[in-house]
Amino acid sequence: MPNSLGNHAIVLGAGMAGLAAAQVLSKYFSKVTILERDVLSGDPLPRSGTPQASHAHALLAGGLRALQSLFPDFERDLLSAGAVQTCAGKEIRLERPGFDPFPSRDLGFEIFFMSRPLLESVTRRRVQENPNIEIRTRHRATEIVASADGLRVEAVRCETDEGGTIKIDAEFVVEATGRGSLTLQLLDRLGLEKPRETEIGIDQAYSTTIVERPRDPETSWTGVMVLPSAPASSRGGFLFPIEKQQWIVSIGGNHGDAPPGDMEGFLDFVKSFRTSTIYDALKSARPTAGIVRFRLPASTRRHYENLESFPAGLLTTGDALCRFNPVFGQGMSVAAREAVVLDGLLQDGVPMDQLAQQFFAAVQPTIETPWGVAQSDFVYPDTRGVRPTDFEQRMQYNIALTKLAAEDFEVHKLLAEVQHLLKPQSALREPALAKRVMALAEA
Ligand SMILES: Cc1cc2nc3c(=O)[nH]c(=O)nc-3n(C[C@H](O)[C@H](O)[C@H](O)COP(=O)(O)OP(=O)(O)OC[C@H]3O[C@@H](n4cnc5c(N)ncnc54)[C@H](O)[C@@H]3O)c2cc1C
């Protein structure tokens, strides 16, 4: 029942996870306050709190569907802000080893491309339409405060622009700061066990530029994805259409093979790809932005679901819960889907003192499929972490599945639906399909 859970909830961080969580909480709390350390512009601009936002950000169809369910007519808003609508499987050329390109087919769903600042600003605008949500910018949260008995959360301390520290009371707090360190600090202070972390150490490096997109393209595609020839090389790149008739081009490598930060080096790196598609598109394109770089050491999953004790009235979500190697384009979509899971639990009337345990358990299926995708980084011998024992079999299965998908429309569609988080990974192991895949693998 709306506004039935309490007077005040606080969300820490106005990134994609925080905005989606605040939208959900606004249905159940009289007031929701988002505390954000950055200044937020009305325009879609990069900002220091989300340095990754200058790099290509794909929104998977499963993430779009989640956002559309939280913000009705979200697609319409994206389009009117300048996002580029494309037909999945058809307009973005996919190049992967053995298939340069992979067969192009209309897979029956749409994908929207835009810069991350544009996506975030559209989402933020929708959140700000709620009369009971307030975004307080330049408020850096410094501490989540628990009750004297340590059983529940009751406030947040934050530093304001004026340099002072204030304490704001709340019955419910969601940490969506990306790093998630405030929850870990609270657990430490309360003497509670911290979540175990699983890491896939990949040392992923990115370089990105933005260029003008030709109005009369000579190509049949609007964007390109070049997947690496793993394990021999981790080099790959994305060239995605974004607003204002531009392409955003992100290129990357891992385990020390970092793309350079100058245009000449950037082009040389692109030239070393298996195909010349991105190089040909880029070589005479006019840049509209300089080159920016980013490094991410590891995919990190925090196993909050295994904790025996956790303070009531607190959740973590988004990257603070699980961070993925960005090359798979999953983080924002997972964050949006986690908010939908939270909404479902609140609708079902899960009591506040059981919410955290139930939430952390209920999001596991949402995390499982993208985490399985992130585990494919174990194909590189230098990847740190615990390699799944059946990794070789999984890789062989995936190679045969890809071959089958190239031949068969239905399998191609199913594979894309799983990659877009519209279906779980288990859909690729259904007995009838598995039989065909195994026959191909053993041929
Ligand atoms: C190079 C790169 C490329 C990526 N590409 C993709 C992609 O293609 N598709 C995709 O889905 N994902 C992609 N991701 C991942 C995606 O950026 C994250 O998964 C997503 O941003 C997570 O959202 P979040 O809200 O949890 O964290 P963030 O977006 O990082 O937001 C955290 C927010 O919290 C604020 N904050 C931090 N600390 C405090 C504090 N103490 N007090 C108040 N506010 C605070 C920050 O300013 C920020 O606004 C990419 C990541 C990287 C690094």
The ligand as an SDF file (V2000), in Angstrom:
LIG
                    3D

 53 58  0  0  0  0  0  0  0  0999 V2000
   34.3840    2.1580  -18.3910 C   0  0  0  0  0  0  0  0  0  0  0  0
   33.0250    1.6460  -17.9810 C   0  0  0  0  0  0  0  0  0  0  0  0
   32.0830    1.3590  -18.9480 C   0  0  0  0  0  0  0  0  0  0  0  0
   30.8420    0.8540  -18.5770 C   0  0  0  0  0  0  0  0  0  0  0  0
   29.9460    0.5040  -19.5390 N   0  0  0  0  0  0  0  0  0  0  0  0
   28.7410    0.0210  -19.1700 C   0  0  0  0  0  0  0  0  0  0  0  0
   27.7830   -0.3570  -20.1530 C   0  0  0  0  0  0  0  0  0  0  0  0
   28.0500   -0.3520  -21.3550 O   0  0  0  0  0  0  0  0  0  0  0  0
   26.5510   -0.7580  -19.7240 N   0  0  0  0  0  0  0  0  0  0  0  0
   26.2480   -0.8520  -18.3890 C   0  0  0  0  0  0  0  0  0  0  0  0
   25.1120   -1.2160  -18.0380 O   0  0  0  0  0  0  0  0  0  0  0  0
   27.1490   -0.5470  -17.4340 N   0  0  0  0  0  0  0  0  0  0  0  0
   28.3720   -0.1200  -17.8000 C   0  0  0  0  0  0  0  0  0  0  0  0
   29.2840    0.1950  -16.8440 N   0  0  0  0  0  0  0  0  0  0  0  0
   28.9310   -0.0300  -15.4340 C   0  0  0  0  0  0  0  0  0  0  0  0
   28.0600    1.0890  -14.8990 C   0  0  0  0  0  0  0  0  0  0  0  0
   28.7240    2.3260  -15.0210 O   0  0  0  0  0  0  0  0  0  0  0  0
   27.7260    0.8110  -13.4410 C   0  0  0  0  0  0  0  0  0  0  0  0
   27.3340   -0.5150  -13.2910 O   0  0  0  0  0  0  0  0  0  0  0  0
   26.6120    1.6870  -12.9550 C   0  0  0  0  0  0  0  0  0  0  0  0
   26.9830    3.0150  -13.0950 O   0  0  0  0  0  0  0  0  0  0  0  0
   26.3180    1.3810  -11.4880 C   0  0  0  0  0  0  0  0  0  0  0  0
   25.4590    2.3400  -10.9900 O   0  0  0  0  0  0  0  0  0  0  0  0
   25.5420    2.7620   -9.4480 P   0  0  0  0  0  0  0  0  0  0  0  0
   24.4310    3.7200   -9.2790 O   0  0  0  0  0  0  0  0  0  0  0  0
   25.6310    1.5620   -8.6060 O   0  0  0  0  0  0  0  0  0  0  0  0
   26.9470    3.5060   -9.2940 O   0  0  0  0  0  0  0  0  0  0  0  0
   27.4100    4.8740   -9.9370 P   0  0  0  0  0  0  0  0  0  0  0  0
   26.7890    5.0780  -11.2470 O   0  0  0  0  0  0  0  0  0  0  0  0
   28.8890    4.8670   -9.8340 O   0  0  0  0  0  0  0  0  0  0  0  0
   26.7960    5.9860   -8.9970 O   0  0  0  0  0  0  0  0  0  0  0  0
   27.2200    6.1960   -7.6760 C   0  0  0  0  0  0  0  0  0  0  0  0
   26.7280    7.5720   -7.2570 C   0  0  0  0  0  0  0  0  0  0  0  0
   26.9940    7.7460   -5.8690 O   0  0  0  0  0  0  0  0  0  0  0  0
   27.5730    9.0320   -5.6500 C   0  0  0  0  0  0  0  0  0  0  0  0
   28.3400    8.9070   -4.4240 N   0  0  0  0  0  0  0  0  0  0  0  0
   29.4540    8.1670   -4.2060 C   0  0  0  0  0  0  0  0  0  0  0  0
   29.8370    8.2640   -2.9100 N   0  0  0  0  0  0  0  0  0  0  0  0
   28.9310    9.0770   -2.3110 C   0  0  0  0  0  0  0  0  0  0  0  0
   28.7810    9.5510   -0.9720 C   0  0  0  0  0  0  0  0  0  0  0  0
   29.6310    9.1850   -0.0060 N   0  0  0  0  0  0  0  0  0  0  0  0
   27.7330   10.3670   -0.6930 N   0  0  0  0  0  0  0  0  0  0  0  0
   26.8540   10.7480   -1.6690 C   0  0  0  0  0  0  0  0  0  0  0  0
   26.9650   10.3350   -2.9420 N   0  0  0  0  0  0  0  0  0  0  0  0
   27.9830    9.4970   -3.2560 C   0  0  0  0  0  0  0  0  0  0  0  0
   28.4160    9.2690   -6.9140 C   0  0  0  0  0  0  0  0  0  0  0  0
   28.6980   10.6270   -7.0930 O   0  0  0  0  0  0  0  0  0  0  0  0
   27.4560    8.7140   -7.9740 C   0  0  0  0  0  0  0  0  0  0  0  0
   26.5210    9.6690   -8.3720 O   0  0  0  0  0  0  0  0  0  0  0  0
   30.5300    0.6730  -17.1940 C   0  0  0  0  0  0  0  0  0  0  0  0
   31.4890    0.9620  -16.2290 C   0  0  0  0  0  0  0  0  0  0  0  0
   32.7260    1.4180  -16.6170 C   0  0  0  0  0  0  0  0  0  0  0  0
   33.7630    1.6670  -15.5540 C   0  0  0  0  0  0  0  0  0  0  0  0
  1  2  1  0
  2  3  1  0
  2 52  2  0
  3  4  2  0
  4  5  1  0
  4 50  1  0
  5  6  2  0
  6  7  1  0
  6 13  1  0
  7  8  2  0
  7  9  1  0
  9 10  1  0
 10 11  2  0
 10 12  1  0
 12 13  2  0
 13 14  1  0
 14 15  1  0
 14 50  1  0
 15 16  1  0
 16 17  1  0
 16 18  1  0
 18 19  1  0
 18 20  1  0
 20 21  1  0
 20 22  1  0
 22 23  1  0
 23 24  1  0
 24 25  2  0
 24 26  1  0
 24 27  1  0
 27 28  1  0
 28 29  2  0
 28 30  1  0
 28 31  1  0
 31 32  1  0
 32 33  1  0
 33 34  1  0
 33 48  1  0
 34 35  1  0
 35 36  1  0
 35 46  1  0
 36 37  1  0
 36 45  1  0
 37 38  2  0
 38 39  1  0
 39 40  1  0
 39 45  2  0
 40 41  1  0
 40 42  2  0
 42 43  1  0
 43 44  2  0
 44 45  1  0
 46 47  1  0
 46 48  1  0
 48 49  1  0
 50 51  2  0
 51 52  1  0
 52 53  1  0
M  END
$$$$
